[in-house]
Amino acid sequence: MSASRFIASKLSDGDGRLSRTSNTIAWVSVCLSVAVMIIAIAVVAGFKAEIRNRATGAMGSVMLVQPGQAPVNELYPFSENLSYRGKLAAEPSVRSVSGVAWRSGLLKTDEHIDGLYFKGVDSLYDFSFFASCLVDGSLPDYHGRTSNDVLLSRTTASKLGFSVGDDVVVYFIGDEVKVRKFRLCGIYDAGLEEIDTKMGVADRRQVQRLNGWASDEVSSIEIRIAPDASVTGMNDRVQEIVYTSMQETDQALFVTNVKKLYGHLFDWLSLLDLNVLMILVLMVVVAGFNMISAILIILFEKISTIGLLKALGMTSREVTRVFLLRAGALVGKGMLWGNVVGIGLCLIQRYTHVIKLDPANYFVNAVPIRLSVGQILLLDIVAAIVMMAIISLSALFVSRVSPDRTMRVE
């Protein structure tokens, strides 16, 4: 054990009440700062994951659409039988490729009326997202004969007073008004207002018949990818496949993605990134300067010890190392408890959803949490380095201590 480490291990938290209090404030400050930083990055990561998963679950990650049209299109269909569809499905990160048809309709009861877009899907559609947020009833089965079963959101069902098994009368307005009676087979809650207030799910054959389309005509083709895959990267890859593999028999299509479709959601998430960065910087600086205050109090109390160590031949650098080791112990204690508090609070929110949100303002109904061991370790390392760098400013004080003057201090 080096002399600096040995002396640092023998230093107490201070014999005076002031130093004990300042040391407690210092490590508690580090604890709170680290806890706030962990919660901040976990909440933002949770918002990103939840909004992306819910948006892509409802609409797909990447979409093929008619040029100049949105994915929700009921006027300009195209054939889903594309020569390069097999190449799209063969991509490693692609989970499914589905053609969907859309049609707007009005749901009417004696007291209320509400407008929705019905998303027409077939029997091969990936219902995993709707299965994960199904709150009542069952998923529709679109195998065999054309089905009258539909899925509606809990928001819509509550507004109109529908329950599972009820008949749902829908008016489709175009060149002529068409009326259809469906059966509500299930109710889902996506937790994202953009979806819950605007989307129902129906048999694609029903929608195609209402639109007057052929059995292979769709509004868009949805491409679902793995949760950890890049939407932007897959968008570029799909564009490459479309432009290099398109045959003369294929209709020219435009590639878009969920980030463009729900641009306001992802722009909001980008603003959260800036807010979190400001929180991280502020918390590290506050904790660092609180640590400096504590170390300076220790230095003032131990000024005669510093003079004695210098008189015995220790350099300013070695004496500084003694107090940096002491500061490191306080930082370590604060970071340990900060991780315990921060991760603990995140786990409580993650599994109990005790803090609720208004979906109209925050897009989700509870504060989402996503913990990443890698992010937390990186945060701990960076925060420790920055705080110790700030604390090292105390070396300026040690270098100015003169042994011949401090040895006389009682």
Stockholm file with secondary structure:
# STOCKHOLM 1.0

chainA/1-410         MSASRFIASKLSDGDGRLSRTSNTIAWVSVCLSVAVMIIAIAVVAGFKAEIRNRATGAMGSVMLVQPGQAPVNELYPFSENLSYRGKLAAEPSVRSVSGVAWRSGLLKTDEHIDGLYFKGVDSLYDFSFFASCLVDGSLPDYHGRTSNDVLLSRTTASKLGFSVGDDVVVYFIGDEVKVRKFRLCGIYDAGLEEIDTKMGVADRRQVQRLNGWASDEVSSIEIRIAPDASVTGMNDRVQEIVYTSMQETDQALFVTNVKKLYGHLFDWLSLLDLNVLMILVLMVVVAGFNMISAILIILFEKISTIGLLKALGMTSREVTRVFLLRAGALVGKGMLWGNVVGIGLCLIQRYTHVIKLDPANYFVNAVPIRLSVGQILLLDIVAAIVMMAIISLSALFVSRVSPDRTMRVE
#=GR chainA/1-410 SS CCHHHHHHHHCCSCSSHHHHHHHHHHHHHHHHHHHHHHHHHHHHHHHHHHHHHHHHHHHCSEEEECTTCCSSCSSCCEESCCTTHHHHHHSTTEEEEEEEEEEEEEEECSSCEEEEEEEEECTTSCCHHHHHTEEEECCCCCSSSCCCEEEEEHHHHHHHTCCTTCEEEEEEESSSEEEEEEEEEEEECCSCHHHHTTEEEEEHHHHHHHHTCCTTEESEEEEEECTTSCHHHHHHHHHHHHHHHCCTTSCCCEEEEHHHHTHHHHHHHHHHHHHHHHHHHHHHHHHHHHHHHHHHHHHHHTHHHHHHHHHTTCCHHHHHHHHHHHHHHHHHHHHHHHHHHHHHHHHHHHHHCCSBCCHHHHSSSBCCCCCCHHHHHHHHHHHHHHHHHHHGGGHHHHHTCCHHHHTTCC
#=GC SS_cons         CCHHHHHHHHCCSCSSHHHHHHHHHHHHHHHHHHHHHHHHHHHHHHHHHHHHHHHHHHHCSEEEECTTCCSSCSSCCEESCCTTHHHHHHSTTEEEEEEEEEEEEEEECSSCEEEEEEEEECTTSCCHHHHHTEEEECCCCCSSSCCCEEEEEHHHHHHHTCCTTCEEEEEEESSSEEEEEEEEEEEECCSCHHHHTTEEEEEHHHHHHHHTCCTTEESEEEEEECTTSCHHHHHHHHHHHHHHHCCTTSCCCEEEEHHHHTHHHHHHHHHHHHHHHHHHHHHHHHHHHHHHHHHHHHHHHTHHHHHHHHHTTCCHHHHHHHHHHHHHHHHHHHHHHHHHHHHHHHHHHHHHCCSBCCHHHHSSSBCCCCCCHHHHHHHHHHHHHHHHHHHGGGHHHHHTCCHHHHTTCC
//
